[in-house]
Amino acid sequence: MSLNSLASIENWPVPTAAAGVVRADGTVLGTHGPTARPFPLASVTKPLAAYAVLVAYEEGAIELDELAGPPGATVRHLLAHTSGLAFDEHRVMAPPGERRLYSNAGFEQLGDHVAKATDIPFAEYLRQAVLAPLGMTRTTLDGSPAKDAVSTVDDLLLFAAELQAPRLLDPRTVAEAMTVQYPGTKGVLPGYGHQNPNDWGLGFEIRDSKSPHWTGTSSSPRTFGHFGQSGTFLWTDPAAGAACVALTDRPFGPWAIDAWPPFTDGVLSELRAA
């Protein structure tokens, strides 16, 4: 099958866009646009980085509840944006576990922690642990594990299939990553304002009942994923049995707030009708 709904990216007010949808078994249900073109991911880097951290956990290099980052914080706090670190500064704003403070600095400290534990630079660890095994040959990280990866729709569809049917991680680890950490924690979802609760798993945002939100109005509460300030997103909806990737070359803004939910609703509607 091919998803006609993907063609609606042609109406987005962006210079270039590419999108695709994939099932758990790796079947690509449809693509549109230049899916082999590399795009900066911005914060869609974080799920890739988080997956590498979870590989390090399964390999025994680190533990989720060992101390990392600011005083009293753990790897789990850093992955779940509850370490208390500021958004883009290595400055403590709150005690660990108290508030959902979305933090690039937290993911940078995660990268440093894994690099020290494994004696491998984090970008290289990500390549060995996630990118190479999945065949993501067009994906690179040159800079911050929070925001500096570059990838293609084709590569991210490989990752999105992995999220649905894990081969690199024990499915129980992935299930934990998609489970709300520190339930009931309030915080700001960047671009969408204060959310109570602001639910996150381990490196992945969980939709639950958030409103407004960057996914669709018909997205299931179990939907998880991430969006990026470079105009990018990846979501997986277990109820739909599929995942969707969209990459653009226009920064996130009001255009995305308007365009993304109806796009996702169109994709989900077509999936349900198939």
PyMOL commands that set and color helices and strands:
alter all, ss='L'
color gray80, all
select helices_A, chain A and resi 4-11+42-58+75-79+104-118+122-134+153-164+171-177+254-273
alter helices_A, ss='H'
color red, helices_A
select strands_A, chain A and resi 17-23+28-32+39-40+140-141+149-151+187-189+193-195+205-206+224-228+232-237+242-248
alter strands_A, ss='S'
color yellow, strands_A
deselect
rebuild
show_as cartoon
